Amino acid sequence: MSSSPLLEVPVGKMVSMQQGSGAEPRKPKQPAVRTKRPKKQVEENDAEGELIVLADEPSVTVPLYQPLEVGDQIEVWGVYEYGEKFNFNLIGDSLSEVLLHFDIRPTTNVVVMNNKTNGCWVKEVRDTRIVRKFEKGEYDENFHLLIKCESNQFVFYINGEKLRKPFPIRAPLKDGRNIVCRDEEDLGRWKKVRIPVARATQDGRSTSEIKRNEEVILERALSVGESIEVWGCVQTDDRYSLNIMRGKDDYLLHMDIRPQSRTICLDSTTKESWPGSFNQHLTEEYQVLTSQSEFHIAVKFEEEGMKLTINDHTYSRTIPYLFDLSTATHVACFVGEASLKEPWNKIALPKSVQMLTTYSTYEFDKLSIGDVINVSGYMRPHMGAFSFNIIEDDINWHLHIAVRPAGRHVCLNAMLGGGWGEPENYPISEELLNCGMFDIFVIIEENCFKIEMSKDGENDNVLLEMKMDFRGNFSKVKYIMFKDFEDNVFTELHMPDGSSYVRDI
């Protein structure tokens, strides 16, 4: 499977689905009653981040808003009374790529840390000093796990006490896209998680910090109607420039800020000529950049060329395209070698191409009566469950379609205010179970969702028809969310506005 990371905001509302197994999970026998120490209340402070209440399920997945960065931290709260193991995982698109596996094993007084690449575990790191306090009863009722992302390692705190051993970061932090809290004994030990807040621009795009003289690769071709934005702080000791480039020598836009001459030089050129045909020295526009103040530069791509805005002041001329906009490869924010200060702070690029990925959440504008959503995929007769969901936020899921091949039924339900309603079950026929590729159509009717399942390409032959009345104000829904934990199931999504998302399997 190949996919590109999702940078939409807000992406990463809570995804919470039980990993279907077709059988009730085995619960260990409760140990003999022991005398407990006084309950320690773990405080949920007002630290920055999105606090999410986790569903009481054996496996709960929370997609992240954007790639993790050095300095980010994740917090998890839980309850422990007895049991053998439970774990926290930072994963990519599936459990075959695990950046961090933090497995708490109280009965053996150890926490096991590891990572997995291409489905293979690497080298374990173990710590015991704090973990044995679980079985001693010091963490009964409540515990708090804090994970800090440092430059080359994860550092851990349990109820404020630092673990002796960190865990090395063995894969790029940006590859971590989902959190998975697993409690295979189904004792409901994970309760809440706090993830980093979205680093977002005014139009909802994710931003990233800029390192000195960094070249930021464009993950897809630029298009008319999009824009690139950068933020920084005015410096006066040397030149610095914003460049939209193709390869090493071709500049779609070269914006050179020259504090000593109080001028902005705009140019667009290729390696054959310098300066290029468009070469302007701006003095009036430079005055917008007040000394030592913060600035915001936006480059908008229009049909005839680029429009430049500096701190809400728009340059009157349109900068023509010297070459095809779609061939630009990267953005470079340069600083002169003599400069002692860093003017560039962060950058916002157009959203990445959206690929259908495990535990995916996709934002849309709205749904209306008569709209039709279509999703296609592979029917996996051996699977416990996979689901398609239309949601408002982490505690309001207006339509939950759980296909349970092993149990031979489809379950419809809704979660409002964090509580599930009454399930509505429909049997799966042998023809549907063995159809290979399937289509699901969700039709928005006057007072209900109408759902049709058929064999892919045979949509006139509906194999299963279902309906569920609206249980809340469906006009508030904003996201489509998938869960196909065990196998790659979903392959395509087609929305009413014509947008489509595809997964390569």
N, C-alpha and C positions, 0 to 999 in steps of 0.2 A: 504494500500500500504506500502511495506517496501522497503527501499532503503538505500544505503550507500553513503556517501558524495564523490564527485568527487575531486580528487587532481591532475588532469592532468594540465600541463601548456604548452601552454597558453590555459586555459579554461576560458570562460567568455567574449568572444567577444560579442558585442552588439546584443541582441535579441530584435527586435522591430516589434510587430505585433498588429494589432487592434483586440480588443475583439469583435468578431462578435455578433451582436444582431438582425440582420435582419431588422433593422429600423434605420433611421437617428437619431442620438442623439439630444435631445432637447437642444436648445441654449436659454439662458435667454435673455430677452429684454435688450438692452443696456440702461443704466441709462442716465439721463439728463447730457448734457455736463457740466463739471465743470472746473474750472481753475486749471491747473496742476502746481505743483512746477517744478523748473528746473530739467531736466533729470539727474539722478545720474548714471554715468557709473560704472558698477561693474567690477572690474579688474579680469582677469583670470591669477593669478600669476603663477610662475614656480614651484609650490609645486610638490612634488613627487607624481606620480600616473598616471593612464591611463585616459586621457580626451576623452570622447565619446560624439559625437553629437547625440542627440535624435531625432527620427523620429517624425513628426508632427501627432501624433495619440493619441487617448484618453487614451490608456494604453501602456506603454513602459516598457519592462523588460530587465534588464541587469544582467546576471549571474556574480558572483564574481569569481576571479581567484582562491581563496583559502579561507579557513575559516578565519573570522575576528579574530584579536587579540587585546588585550589591547594596546592602543596607536595608533591604526589605526584611520583614519578619512575618511569621505565621504563628497564630496562637490557637490552641485547641483545649477545650475543657471536657472533662469526663467524670465518670463515677466508677470506682472499683470496690468490689466487696469480695469476690473470689473468682477463680478461673485461671486458665493456663496461659493464654496469650491474646493479644490484640495489637493492631499495628496502624501506623500512619504511613502513607505513601505519597510521594511527589512523582507523578508519572508524565509521560508524553501523551501520545494518542491512545495508548493501550498499556496493559500490564506487561507487555514484552519490552517496554522501554521505561525503566524506573530509575529516576535520578537519586531518590532517597527512599529506602525502606527502613522504617524505625519500628522494630518489633519488640514490644514490651512483654517479658515472660516472668511474671512475679514469682511463680512457684519454683523456678530455677534461679532466681535472683540475678537476672541478666537482661540487658537490652541488646538486641542484635541489630547492627546497622549494615546495610549493603546497598548495592545498586545493580541493575540488570541492563545488559546491552544485547540487543538482538535475541532476546529471550533467555539469555544465559546470565546467571549470577556471577559476580566478580569476587572480590575479597572482603570478608567480613571484618567489622570492627565491633568489639564487645566492651561493655561497661557494666559494672556491678554495684558501685558504691552507693548510689542513690536508689536504684531500682529495688533493692532488697527491702526498702522501707514500705513498699506496697504490701508485701506479705506480712510484715511486722504490724501492719495496721495503721501506720502513720498517715497514709493517704486514703484511708477508708472514707467513703462518701464522696469526696471531691478531690480532683487533681487538675493541674494546669500545666500544659506543655508549651513551651515557647521555643521556636526555632528561628535563629537569626542567620541570615545569608551574609557571610563575610566574603572577602576577595577570593579565597581559595578553599573555604570550608564552611560547613554548617556547624553552628554551636547550639547546644541544647540546655534548657533550664527546666527543671520539674519543681513546681511550687517555689520558684525563686532560687533554687539551688542549682548551680552549674555542674553539668556532667563533666567528669574528668577528661573524657576523650571526645574530641570533635569528630566529624566525618568529612573526609576530603570531597570536594566537588569534582567529580570525574567526568561530567558532561556539561555543556554550556547551560547556564541557568535559564536562558531563553527557551530551552527545549521543554521545560516543565510547564505543562498546560492545565493539569488537573490535580486535585487533591483527592485521594481515596482513603477514607477512614474505614477500616475493616474490623469486624468483631465476629469472627467465624463461629463462636459459641453462642452468638445471638443473646448476649446478656445486656445489651443496650448501654454500653459503657461510653460511647462517644456522644456528646451532648451539643456542643457548639464549636464553631470555628470562626476565626477572624482572619480575613485575607487582606492583602494590601489594597488600598483604594485605587481606583482607576486614575492614571495620569492622562488627563483628557484635555482637549482643546474645547473651544466654545461650540464647535459643530460636532463634538462627540468622538473625534478621532483620538487614538492613543498617541502619546508622545514618547520620545526617548531622549535621554541625556546625550550631549555631544562631548566626545573626548577631543583633546587637542589634535588638530589637523586630521580628524577622522573623516573617512570616506564612507558615507552611508549608502549601501546598495539598494537600488530600487527593486523590490520583489516582483514587480510587474511593469508593463508599459504604461507610461503616462497617457492621459486622455484629456480632450477638451472638456472643460467644465470642472476640472479638479484643481487643486492648489497645493503648494508647499509652503509651510510656515516655519519660521525660526524665531527664537527669542534669545536675548542676550543683554549685556550691560555695556554701555558706551565706554571705551577706553581711549586714552590719548597718547599712548607711547609708541604705537606702531600700526602699520596697515593690517587689515584683516578683510577677508573676502568670502562671499557666498557664491558657489559655483554649481551649476547644473550641467553635467558633463556626459559626453559619450566617449568612453575609453579614456586614454590619457591626455589627448591633445585637442579634442573638440569640445567647445564651450557653447551650449545652448544659451546660457546666461553667465556672464562674469560680472559680479557686482563687487567692486573694490572700494572699500571705505578707507579714506586717507585723512586721518585726523590732523596731520601737520599742515596740509594745504586746505583743510576743511572742505573736502570735495568727495563726491561719490562718482566713481567712474563706472559706466555701464558699457559692456561690450558683448558681442556675440561673434565667435570666430572659430575657425578650424585651424589645423596645424599648417595649412598652406599659407595663411596670412594672419599677421598681427600688426596693428589692430584690425578688426573685421570691418565689414561695411557699416555696421551700427556701432558708433563710438561716441558716447556722450559724457561730458563732465558736468555734474550737477552740483551747484553751490547752494541754491535755494533749498533744495531737498535736504542737504546736509544739515541745515539749521534745525530740522525736526529732531535731530539726534542731540539732545541736550547732554552736556558733559556729565559723565558718571551716573547717568540715569538708565533705567531699563528701556529696551526697545523691542518692537515686534515688527517683523518683515514678512509680508505675504506676497507670493508670486502666484497669480491666477492665470490658468491657461484658457484662453478664449480662441474663437475660430480664427481671427486675424493675427493673433500673437499673444504676448504675455503682458499682463497688467501688474504693475508694481505698487504696493502700498507699504508705507513706512509710518508706523504709529498713527494709523487712520488717515494719513495724508497720501492720496493716490497720485502717482506720477501721470501727467496728462497724456504722454505719448504711449502708443502701443509698441512693445518691443517685438519686432518680427521674428519668425522662426527661421533660423539659418539652415536648419535641417529638420527632418521629420521628428516631431515631438516624441513619438513612440519609441524612437531608437535611443533615447537618453538612458544611461546605465546607472548613474549614481549622483549623489549630492556631496560636495566637499566643502567643508567650512574651514578655511585656512587661517592661520595666524602667522605674522612675520616672526622670523627666528629671534629677532631682538626683543620681541614683546615679552614683558614680565608678567602680563596678566592675560586671563582667558576671557574674551568677549562673548563667546557663544555658550549658551546654556542648554537649550533643548530644541528639538526639531519635530515637526509633525508631517508625515507623508500620507498620501492617499491610502485608503484601506487596501489590504492585501486581497488577492484573488481568493474567493471563498471556496474551500474544498470541504466536502462532507466528511467529517471525522467522528470518531467515537466520542461520546459525551458532548456532542456539539450543541451550541445554542446560537440561533440566528435571529437577528432583530428585523422586524418589518414595521411599516408605518401603521397600518390598520387593516381590519377585516370588515367586510360589509355583507349584508344579506345577498345571497346569490354567488358569492365567491367560492372558488373550488381550489383546494390544495391537493397536489398529487405527489406521492412519494413511492419510489420503487425499491425493490430489494430482493434478496435471496431468502426463500423460506428454508430454515434450518430445522428439520423435524426433530433433531436430538436436543435442541436448545430448551433451557428452562423458561426463558422469557427475553423479549426485547420490546422496546416501547417507543411510541411517537407521542409527543405532548405539545399542546398549545397552552402557553402560560402567560401570566401577567407579571409575576415576580416569584420570589423563592417560596412564598407561602400560599400562592393562589394559582393553581393549575386548573384551567377551565375544562380541558379535555385531556384525559390520560387513556391512551389506547395501549394496553399491554397484551401483546400476542404471546401466548404460552403454548408452543407446539407440544412439549412433553406432556402437558396437562390437557391437550386437545380442546382448548377454549381461548377466547379473546375476552379480556376484562375491560370494561369501560368504567371510568370513575372520574371524580373531580376532587381537588383539595381546595378548600376555601378557608382562609385564616389559619392555615397550618393543620387543619383537620380533614381527614379523608371522609367522603360521604359513603353511601351505600353502593357497592359494586354491582354492575350489571354484566352478567356472563352470557356469552354466545358460543355454541359449539363450533369447532373447526371440522369440516368434512374431510374425508380421505382425499378427495380431489384437490382441495385447497392445500392440505398438508403436503402433498406430493407434487405441487404445481411447478416447482423449481423457482422461477422468477415470479414475483407478485406485484400488484399495484394496489395501493390504498388511495381512495379518493375521499376527501372530507369536504362535504357540501354544507355551506352555511345557510340554513333555512330560517324561516321566520322566528321559530321558537326553539330550535334544536340544531344539533349537529347530526347530519346524516353521513354514515360511513359505509363505503362499499369496498369490498376486497374481491379481486379477480386475478386471474392469471395474466401475467404481463403480455400485452398485445392482444388480449381477448376481453376488452373492457365491456363489450356488450353482454358477455356471459358472466354476470355477477354471481360469485360463489358464496358470498356472505354479505348480508345487508343488515346494518345496525342503526339505531337511533339513540341519542341521549339528549334529554331536555337541557336547555341552559340552566345552570345552577347558580350563576352569578351574572354580572354585567359583562357579556362577552366582548363588548366594544373596547374594554380595557386591555385586551390581550396584546402582547407586543413581541413575543418570542416563539419560535419553533425550537423544540429541544428533542434530541434523540438519545437513546441508550441502547447499544447493542454490545454488551459487555464481553461476551464469550467469543463471538465471531464477527467478522465484517458482514453485516446484514444489509444496511441501507446503501443504495448506490446513487440515487438521484432524488432531488427535491425540486418541484416546480411550483412557484408561487403565483397568485392571481395577477400580480403586476408584471409578469413575464420573466422575472428573474429566475435563474436556475443554478443549482449547485450540484457538483458531480464528484464522486469519489472513484479513484482508480483502485481496483482490486486485482 
